[in-house]
């Protein structure tokens, strides 16, 4: 019983830590610091997944943990760092909405996901239950980062933190199949995007990867 | 489960993925374009043979039943005809210098990978695998939408990617929740994701969890279906990519997402305490229909016009499936098939038209029936069909949807008819200016392949005048499956 509650506490802390770091992402106003916070996010995710692998006795989850650690916490942030440097966009992030409002919206989203998930999963075991509630919070906060940022790099960071929430949910659901495959699939997807951003630049089609600059070219060419 | 009976299923998956690998390395336009056609034809033939073979038992990964055969055959058929169209379209693009040989290789490889992803989504019996397959299909189309590397194309691809991945994320979260709901009943591991096992046990699942799961799945896959207000990626992706991709996006990829939704709708229908997915689907369908019908009036880009028309028709189809019942499901299924055939035929015509005229702007294209009779009249028939006029197939399916709705919910039917008439008005307005009147723009003769367009239109006409009895029986059976 003692062990069980310790296992519960540790996974609880790690999942809660992820939500907290998601909040930290909301108010980063520089790309470099946003990338650093994201790397931290990925490290905590890796720890959380590894812990799940240990308590569920599911060794294949260690693969997902290693992917999170190597790919998301090291390779991608380093690559994005270099891209940001090359593009010369390491100044401020232009946030579409003010930080105060963003934080309020973030709190509302977390409250929403807690109320929603804790209510509907009343019969599930408490560990999976809280894990899901935290995971949904991370997903929604990632979405919020994507919505409030106009810059392509920070949108990708938002997407990756969203995806971290999904991995958290998938590993929390005990015995779920295909988790490793899904995390590999996601990594490939992200690699494609990062390469895409990089390629656009070296082809010099864009002066910036700011999506609002792209908006000028869109659509109904009147 | 003998080997012989498994073969067509394997072929439907293996032919595209192997030819994708082959096409990625082979040089030369003539060879690869032909190989693309041959591979698509082989896939279509193996899909057809699913009708005659003894079905394999549903395994942990693969399922063949009456529902997905309809989707697979339609998918591979349109994939096949589009590959023929694509061969002549791409030849022109190479001449015009819009595509380089390297990108061409990439394009063909992606085309086959996309067919693989879509077929995998249809045959998968595992909801996790289905999700991965939809993701593969989406990712390949994102890459193809951006293939011209213009500002507009890259922006369309970026937007498609961002919205698509949010959809992907929600769908995965929903999938995880379905697994969570299944776990106490079906057991841990693989079994909790096998659709045939889920459907047997769904009555005992926790309804609250299932409800939330469906909301996420509906939002996630609904983004892919292009339902308003989640449709923002769709017009850009259609307008900026190569036209063969617009044809498969409208004709096929939207159906893949719809298929995934239908699978989960069936699952929810089994559980007596879960919410009925019907009202949700009816509302979103109706909103998409009316919204898109209004948007049709303001389009100036011809591919964008028909992209909105796709939103409109997906709205009608989701509405029909949301109404449920044997008749509405039958009509929805028929409408889906008719829409795929008609819309891809229109895009074949539009592709050649915009190549000849060198523009996609509607007001620069006039008098097509005078300068290019075959293309112009093909276009006219296609638009008349998509607008829902008799004696073509879409008239019949729309008539069935409207009449079955009138019998049950007259008020909803009024809204439906309003949307249909609105869209009809917009399309006729555009049709008269594009097809008739004083010719405008280039009059260069078309080096078009008319066969795919004519084949589709002939099928639509045939379905509108005479539906073969075995097909009707089959569709009625599938409609009952859909509940």
Interface residues (C-beta under 8 A of the other chain):
Chain A: X116 X117 X119 X120 X121 X122 X123 X124 X128 X132 X135 X136 X139 X143 X146 X152 X155 X159 X162 X163 X166 X169 X170 X173 X174 X175 X176 X177 X178 X181 X182 X185 X189 X192 X193 X196 X200 X203 X205 X206 X211 X214 X215 X217 X218 X219 X220 X221 X222
Chain B: X126 X128 X129 X131 X132 X135 X136 X139 X143 X146 X149 X150 X151 X152 X154 X155 X156 X158 X159 X161 X162 X165 X166 X169 X172 X173 X176 X177 X179 X180 X183 X184 X188 X189 X190 X192 X193 X206 X208 X209 X211 X212 X235 X236 X298 X299 X300 X301 X304 X361
